[in-house]
Amino acid sequence: MKNKGTMNTRISSLFQKSKRPFILIAGPCSIESKEQIYQVTEILTEENLSFLRGGIHKMRTNPHSFQGLGEQAIDIIKNLKDSHDFNFVSEITDPRQIEVLSPIVDIFQVGTRNMYNYELLKELGKQQKPVLLKRAFSAKVTEWLMAAEYLIQSGNEQIILCERGIRTFETSTRNTLDLSGALIAKEKSSLPVIVDPSHGTGKSSLVTPMALAATAAGLDGLLIEIHPEPEKAMSDGYQSLNFIQFKQLLKQLRKILASVDRKIESGFFYENFPDRDTSERNKENIQLHSS
């Protein structure tokens, strides 16, 4: 296990290297219990992975669905950070949560329903923490990049774009994972672009092949849902990998990355981007609209 306190010193180098590193974020859709999240953290530690995702506050279409443990989950993560060294990624759904979540969250995740929540984006733009910005399931690539511009204009260029699938007429999958859209976003901005094949497909059997496809396409990372017992998960178990499946994915993933001289980074954030100003590049590639 890594020594406590060393993570932030490595974090500033993300995406400043000539060869962009590959980031892998994994964990359950929601934090359900201390035992569950501890098991997940142990797996990540075994695999030398340092980005743990877990929902504290969950936005759900069905108001009767499990919406997270809230304050109880915050206490669980606080205690977990005393014994493990990791970067915690979690969704923020309301600007009023910033003060409470900041002490434990290393990357704020803006979910698909909040990509258009410009007041939230403006507030996150004032923070000194990276933001993982998911594409809204109805958003064009241009709208997605414009949402990132709200963060940038408010002072925060530490943005990771995440393609998580869009809504189409196809019903055999939960969403349609738009790898071409992710590549266009990567082409049109200086921002790193990662892919969430769990939400992008909604089927655990499709997570690994789509994760490998995104990696082979040259994208910058993955967001993967894993759970000790997906069949018992309180949310999104049908699209989560169990630990055996996750380790099998990692084995294949590392082979693909090695073939193009890349590797999964064990831990980092970033403060600046390589070659040019992010906002200026976005302006060059996005056709601005008055609406």
Order of alpha helices (4+ residues) and beta strands (2+ residues): alpha-beta-alpha-beta-alpha-beta-alpha-beta-alpha-beta-alpha-beta-alpha-beta-alpha-alpha-beta-alpha-alpha
